Amino acid sequence: MASLQEFLEVLADAYPDEQVRGKEFEPFLRDALVASPSHQFADVWLWDDWPGRDGPDRGIDLVAEDLDGGLWGIQSKLLGPDESLNWGKLSTLEGADLRGANLGGANLGGANLGGANLGGATQWPVGFDPVAAGVIFED
């Protein structure tokens, strides 16, 4: 069995374009989440395969259903060894419809959620001001 590093090297050789390589990484991530004993997902779909999909990809690459029926929107990022994850790489969630989402455990410090559509049922991290972050409330 190949190591993760070997797999990533094969992926990089096969798909030199970073965006294409990232898209090709998504099925691997889906399979890893399904097989992971620590996350306990009942099912995981690529965005294009999710039965509840209501349009084109808006930053959510995979959708996972946990054992309690809760849904998780997952943004997949495949970074090189010298890259770091920053808000700019996650900003594609801006404008997403997250009504009723539980963001209580999210680190949203400095987040710009301008135009994001969130309802009154959305749960926020302690001390986070959604109005200051530009959230549009619609139920």
N, C-alpha and C positions, 0 to 999 in steps of 0.2 A: 504494500500500500504506500502511495506517495505521501510525503509530508505536505502540510498546507503551503509551506514555502515553495516546494517543487510545483504544486498545482498553480500557484500564483505566477511562477516563472513561465510555465507552459501557456497560461492565459495571456500573459504579456507578449510572448512571442507570436501567438496565434492572432492576437488583436492589438496591434500597435496603437490604434486610436483609443484614447482614454475613455471617451463616451461609449464607444462600442464595447470595450472591455468591461466597463461598469455594468452595461446592460446584460452582457453574457454572464456576469457574476451573480446576478439576481436569482436564477434557478438554483445555483449552488447554495446560496444563502437560504432560500426556501427549504431545500432538502435538509440543511443543517438544523434549521429551527424545528422542523417536524421531528427530526431524530433526537434532538437535545432533551435529555431527561431533566434538565434544570428549568426549562421554560414551560413544559407541559401544554403545548398548543394542541387543540383538537384538529385543527386544519390550518394551512397557510396557502394563500394564493398569490400569484403574481397579479399586479393591479389589473392587467388586461384580461385575466381569467376569473376575477372575483365576481360572483353572481350579483352583488350589489353595486357594481361599477355604474356610475352615472355620467361618464364623459371621459375625456382624455386624461392622461397622466398629469396631475397638478403637483407633483412632488412626493406622492406616496407611491412607493414601488411595490410593496407587498402589503397584504392584509392578513392578519392572523386572528383566529378565533380561539380564545382560551377555553379551558374546561368548564368555566361558568357561563359561557356564551358571550363574554365580552369581546369586543373587536379592538384590535391594535393596528394603527396605521404605521408602517415601517418605511423609513427612507434609507435605502441602501447606499453606502459610500465605500468605494474601493480606493484606498489611498496608497500612494507609494511610501516607501520606508522613511523618506525625508519630509513627508507632508503631514500637516496637522489639520484637524477639523476645526473650522471656525464658523461663525454665524453666516458669513457670506455663502458658504457651501450648503447651508440649510435653509436659506431664505426662500427657496421655492415653495415653502409651505405658506407663504404670504398669500392671502386671498382664499385659503382653503376653507371649506365648510366643515367646521368642527363642533357643531351644535351638540351639546350633551356629552362632550368628551371629558374624560377625567384627566386633567393636567396637574393634579395635586402633587405629583412627585417630580414634575418636570422642572428643570433649571431654566427659567425664562428671563434671567437677569439680562437686561439690555436688549431684549427681544423687540423687534418691530413687527407687530402683527397687523399692520395697517391693512384694512380691507378684509381681514379674516372674519368670517361669519360664525359667530358663537352665540348660543342662546343662554338664557338664564339658568339652565340646568348644568352648564359647564362648571366643573370644579377647578379652582385655581390654587396655585401654591400659596402658602401663608405669606402675606406681605406683598403679593404681586398686585399691581393696579392695572386691570385690563383696559380701563378707559384711557389711561395715560399711554398705553401701548398701541392705541388706535383701533381697538376692537369694535366691530359693528355688531350690535345685539339684535338678533331676529329670532323669534320662536315660531 
